[in-house]
Structures are given as C-alpha cells and as structure tokens.
Amino acid sequence: MAGNDIGGLLGGLLGGGKGGGADMLGALLSALGKQGGHGNNPLGGLLDTLARSGLAEQKDSWVGTGANQSVTGAQIQQALPDDTLQQVADKTGVSPDKAADELAQVLPQAVDRLTPGGQVPAGLDELARRQNL
C-alpha cells in the first residue's frame, strides 16, 4: 500500500474521511514505513518503537480490550526519532511540538480502533481487508 493511501485508509477506519487525526497518523505511519525494517507493517513498527521507549504499558492498553491509558506530547517526542517527528510536522504543516501533542491525543483511540480484538494486523493490507475497505 502506498504511503499516500495511508491517510485515506485511516480516515475510513477511524470513522471519518481523510483529515485531522487521520492525516497526522497517516503521516506518522508513512514516515515509519519509509524507514523500513517493518515490511508492510508500519503500525507494528510504531508499537515496537513506543514499547522500546518506555511506553509499553500505554501501548498494551491501546492494543488490549480494556481502558486506554493516555500519553503526553512530551512522551511522544521522547519516543519518536526526531527525524520522524519532523517528517510528520512537515507533512501536516505544524511544528514538531504540535505534531507530538496531536499524536498524543489521537494515538490511544486510533491504535485501539486499528487493533480489533486486541490483535495487531500483520500489515496495512490485512487491516484494510478486515475492515472491508
């Protein structure tokens, strides 16, 4: 799936059109996908990055079926590589600080919605199939 399609896919999965949180998440997953190392699964790469950066408990709450724990923009800034956050900021037209704050707001619910039944999809193509997109 092309990076440009990620925002549209996320918009459909998250219950709306492309825009807002979907654009921010699309930019993040696209940036992570370009870094490679996770095949067709930038969502899995994001979750691995968060877990390695001390946010494993929060990440697990989003993937699991219980309540979602919150994160702060500062935690997202510490968890993501600077170049990744800069790419997200550039693509969405905001500062890196604003991008981190917005990601902190949308990630808990978005990851929860993107991991139905507490299972991380093997890739974005599988996610689209699960959602009949």
N, C-alpha and C positions, 0 to 999 in steps of 0.2 A: 504494500500500500504506500503510495507516495506521501511524502511529508505534507504536501498541500491539502491532502484529503483528510488529515487527522482532525483538524478543527471541525470540519463538516460531520465526520463520524461522531466526534464527541458531542457536538450540538444535538444530533439525533438521539444519542444515548442518554444525554442528560436532560432530555425533555424540552428542548427548545431548538431554535435554529442556531446557526453559527453566530457567535458573538459573545462578548463578556467573558465569563469563566471558560467557555469552550475555546475561545481564541487563545486565552492565556495557557490553558492546558495543552492545546494543540501545539503552541509554540514551544512549550517545555518538552513535550514528547518528541517533537520534531528535532529539537536541539540534541536531545539524548540519543535519538536514533542515528543522527549524523555522526555521533562519536563512536558508534559501532560497539561490538563486544556483546550485544544482546540480541543479535539476529533481528527478527521481526517482532521483538517484544520490548519496546521502549518503556511500557508500563512496568514490566518486571525489572528493567534496569533502574527506573525511578525508585521502586520499592526497595531494591537492593541498596541503592545509594542512601536512602533515608535510614535504613536499618544500620548500615555501617557508620552513619554519622550520629548515632545516639538516639535516633527516633524510632527504634524498633517497636517499642510499646505502642506508640501512637499509630504507626503503620499497621501493626497487627490489629488494632481496634478498628481501623477503617476496612481492612480486608475481612475481618471476622463479622459475625452476625449480631454482635452486641452494640453498645453505645460507642459513638465515635469520639475519641479524645481530640482536643484542639491542639494547634501549634501556633506559634507566633511567627511573624515575618522575620524576626532575628534568628529563630531556629532554622527557618528555610534558607536564609542567607548563609548560615554556617554549614548547612547540609549540602547545598548545591555548589558545584565548582563555579568560581567567579565568571569564567567564560560562558558557561551555560546560562547563568542568570542574566548576563549581559546580552546574550543572543535573544532571550525571551523578552527583555526590555526593549531591545531594538526592534524586534518584530511586532510588538504590541504598542510601541510609541509611548512608553512610560519609563520612569527611572528604574534602576535595579531595586532600589528600596521599595518603590510602589509595586513592582512586579512580585517581590517577595511577600509583601503584605497581602496582595490579592491572591497569590497562590496559597498562602496560609488560610485564607477564608474559604477557598473552593476545594482544596485537596481532600479534606476529610469526607465530604459528601460525594465528591466525584469518584474517588477511589472506591468508596462504598458501593456506588451505583455500577462501577465498571468491574466489580468482582462479585457477581451474583452468587449467592450461596456460599460465600467465603472462599471462592476459588479464583485464583489469578488465571486469566486466559493465557494460552500458550503464545498468542500474538494478536495483533490488531485484526487480522483477518478472521481469526476464531471469534473474537469479540463481536465483530460485525455479523457473523453467522448466527451467533447466539441471540442477537437482537433482531434478526431477520431484516437487516439493512442491505 
